[in-house]
């Protein structure tokens, strides 16, 4: 991997490179996808391969000189294969993949982000590379109508620049997100194909467990990938992490290396650890359910007191009203 922005911004680029030029090695053979997702990806590739025919030989490039970018939106949960498929498309086209980490680009060069977004497109043109925006909802989010703050104005400018670049770019751009609902509506007509990456089904999960292992990986006879696939409805990324954890656990057991095997209990324990880790990442300081229960209990205790106070208040008002009426009646009789 290299950092091609170094020659564009030599003073600003550090080791936390926001753009990586990747020579793709992974193909569609390295990812297991549901049939519908695979069909949409095949359609996307067909569009790329037919680009020259449609826009050059058929003349539509002269009729439609702008908006010819082949922009694809890969949407779905983390770990479902979006990045691998972006690399696989670049591999199929024989091009390099420019991976853009927008969050780092923004944090490093606040105030210069719109210029840098435009520079990324120029770079993709120069290198004839596939442009891949990871976590694209950060760059393509809906524009704000409140521009009272400088940060909001810049975010709107970034979206405007991105839309303009898509209009003039004639290459392949892939956006990946797990928050597609946050996209600005203007991107809808500029994206050719939306590909939904869903969590794999049982059959896909069983195959993913298998392909994560090498032919030299020592797997015990008690291992059942089907049982694992049926027991855990997880993503391919989760399965990958579990396989590596299981291998580490098996390798750490005592005894000669030649006799070590990865057993079913290694995979089960590893997956449980992966799921436990995900639960930790979603924890908050105050458990929401506990807090809600405590609030409900407090309200239940207060309501009777409020009812009593309300009743006493009404009685007091009534007594006071009666006393006032009596006093006024006596005053009228006295004056008469």
Helices and strands as residue ranges (DSSP letters): G 4-7, E 19-22, G 28-30, H 35-49, H 51-52, I 53-57, H 60-63, E 70-76, H 82-93, E 97-101, H 102-108, H 113-127, E 130-134, G 136-138, H 150-168, E 172-177, G 180-182, G 185-190, E 193-197, H 202-211, H 225-231, H 236-251, G 257-259, H 264-281, H 288-335
